[in-house]
Structure formats: structure tokens, C-alpha cells
Amino acid sequence: MTRHFAGPACRGLFAAAALLMSASAARLNAQELPANDYPTSVRADYVYACMAVNGRSREILEKCSCSIDEIANILPYAKYEEAETLLSVGLRGGENVAWTHAPEFQEKIKDLRRAQVEGELRCF
């Protein structure tokens, strides 16, 4: 006859092993996820502006949130921030912003525009 010991010491070992396995699994899952480097306020600003243009419904909220998530998947935050800054400065107009029309800066803006179009295609 085989005896199985399931006393308190054995249960403690099983609990410790389960805890270690779940901690390892959590670390693996965290490593698998992409880095979320867009600040929440930037995502919120994008969604707010998107909803102002497209309407203020739950459906539009989800589409706009999806769109900024897609942009974040395509374009690292540093490049997004740079392109947004160039666009903002360029809106001022005049001779002081003529430098924003240089080809290397226009390419950065085009990268942002392409990411925005991709977000719209996938989410709207």
C-alpha cells in the first residue's frame, strides 16, 4: 500500500513552489509585453483631440484609443514627440519656422502621418 503524505510541511512546499512558478510566469509575461513608453497624458491628449473631431461617443472613444495604441506600436515615443513638436512649431508660420521645412524634418512628420493613417485604417 502506497502512502501519500499531505501534511502541513508538504503543503507548505507546494505553496512555495506554486508561488515561485507564478512569479516566474509574471516575469515572463511582463517581458513579452512591449514597452509602454507613451505617457498617459500624451495618449489622453490624442484621444481627447480625436474625439473632438470625430464625436463624443463610447464607440469613438474606443476607436481613438485604438488609434493611439497603433501609433505607439509603430512609432517610438521620442520620434512621435519630435514630429509633434515640428508640427506645432510649423503652425506658427513665418520666417522663424522655415527650418522646419528641411527634408530631414519633413521626413519625421511623414513618419508620424503614416503612423496616424495606419491607426485610422486599423481602428476606424
C-alpha positions as CSV (number, residue, x, y, z in Angstrom):
1,M,0.0,0.0,0.0
2,T,1.4,3.4,-1.0
3,R,1.0,6.2,1.4
4,H,0.8,9.8,0.3
5,F,1.9,12.4,2.8
6,A,0.0,15.6,2.6
7,G,0.9,17.1,5.9
8,P,1.5,20.8,6.7
9,A,5.2,20.7,5.7
10,C,4.3,19.2,2.3
11,R,1.5,21.7,1.7
12,G,4.0,24.5,2.6
13,L,6.4,23.2,0.0
14,F,3.7,23.0,-2.6
15,A,2.6,26.5,-1.8
16,A,6.1,27.9,-2.1
17,A,6.7,26.1,-5.4
18,A,3.4,27.5,-6.7
19,L,4.3,31.0,-5.6
20,L,7.7,30.7,-7.4
21,M,6.1,29.4,-10.5
22,S,3.6,32.2,-10.6
23,A,6.3,34.8,-10.0
24,S,8.3,33.4,-12.9
25,A,5.3,33.4,-15.1
26,A,4.5,37.0,-14.2
27,R,8.1,38.0,-15.1
28,L,7.9,36.2,-18.4
29,N,4.6,37.9,-19.3
30,A,6.0,41.3,-18.4
31,Q,9.0,40.7,-20.6
32,E,6.7,39.6,-23.5
33,L,4.7,42.8,-23.5
34,P,6.0,45.8,-25.5
35,A,7.3,48.8,-23.5
36,N,4.6,51.4,-23.0
37,D,6.7,54.5,-23.4
38,Y,4.0,57.0,-24.3
39,P,3.0,59.0,-21.3
40,T,-0.6,58.6,-20.3
41,S,-1.2,62.4,-20.7
42,V,0.0,62.2,-24.3
43,R,-2.3,59.3,-25.0
44,A,-5.2,61.2,-23.3
45,D,-4.5,64.4,-25.3
46,Y,-4.6,62.4,-28.5
47,V,-7.8,60.7,-27.6
48,Y,-9.4,64.0,-26.5
49,A,-8.5,65.7,-29.8
50,C,-9.6,62.7,-31.8
51,M,-13.0,62.7,-30.1
52,A,-13.3,66.4,-30.6
53,V,-13.1,65.8,-34.3
54,N,-15.0,62.5,-34.6
55,G,-17.6,62.7,-32.0
56,R,-18.0,62.0,-28.3
57,S,-19.4,58.6,-28.0
58,R,-18.2,55.4,-26.4
59,E,-17.6,53.9,-29.9
60,I,-15.4,56.9,-30.9
61,L,-13.5,56.7,-27.6
62,E,-12.6,53.1,-28.3
63,K,-11.6,53.9,-31.9
64,C,-9.5,56.9,-30.9
65,S,-7.8,54.8,-28.1
66,C,-7.1,52.1,-30.6
67,S,-5.6,54.6,-33.0
68,I,-3.1,56.0,-30.5
69,D,-2.2,52.4,-29.5
70,E,-1.5,51.6,-33.1
71,I,0.6,54.8,-33.5
72,A,2.6,53.8,-30.3
73,N,3.2,50.3,-31.8
74,I,4.6,51.8,-35.0
75,L,6.5,54.9,-33.8
76,P,8.6,55.2,-30.7
77,Y,7.6,58.0,-28.4
78,A,10.8,60.0,-29.0
79,K,10.0,60.1,-32.7
80,Y,6.3,60.9,-32.0
81,E,7.3,63.8,-29.7
82,E,9.8,65.2,-32.2
83,A,7.3,65.1,-35.1
84,E,4.5,66.7,-32.9
85,T,6.9,69.4,-31.9
86,L,7.9,70.1,-35.5
87,L,4.2,70.3,-36.4
88,S,3.4,72.6,-33.5
89,V,6.3,75.0,-34.4
90,G,5.4,74.9,-38.1
91,L,1.9,76.1,-37.4
92,R,3.3,79.4,-36.2
93,G,4.3,80.3,-39.7
94,G,6.7,83.0,-40.8
95,E,10.5,83.1,-41.4
96,N,11.3,81.9,-37.9
97,V,9.9,78.4,-38.7
98,A,11.3,78.0,-42.2
99,W,13.8,75.5,-40.9
100,T,11.0,73.0,-40.1
101,H,10.6,72.6,-43.9
102,A,14.0,71.0,-44.3
103,P,13.8,67.5,-45.8
104,E,15.0,65.6,-42.7
105,F,12.3,67.3,-40.6
106,Q,9.6,66.7,-43.2
107,E,10.5,63.0,-43.2
108,K,9.9,62.9,-39.5
109,I,6.5,64.5,-40.0
110,K,5.7,62.0,-42.8
111,D,6.6,59.1,-40.4
112,L,4.0,60.4,-38.0
113,R,1.4,60.9,-40.7
114,R,1.9,57.3,-41.9
115,A,1.5,56.0,-38.4
116,Q,-1.7,58.1,-38.0
117,V,-3.1,56.8,-41.2
118,E,-2.3,53.2,-40.2
119,G,-4.1,53.8,-36.9
120,E,-7.1,55.1,-38.7
121,L,-7.2,52.2,-41.1
122,R,-7.0,49.6,-38.4
123,C,-9.3,51.3,-35.9
124,F,-12.0,53.3,-37.8
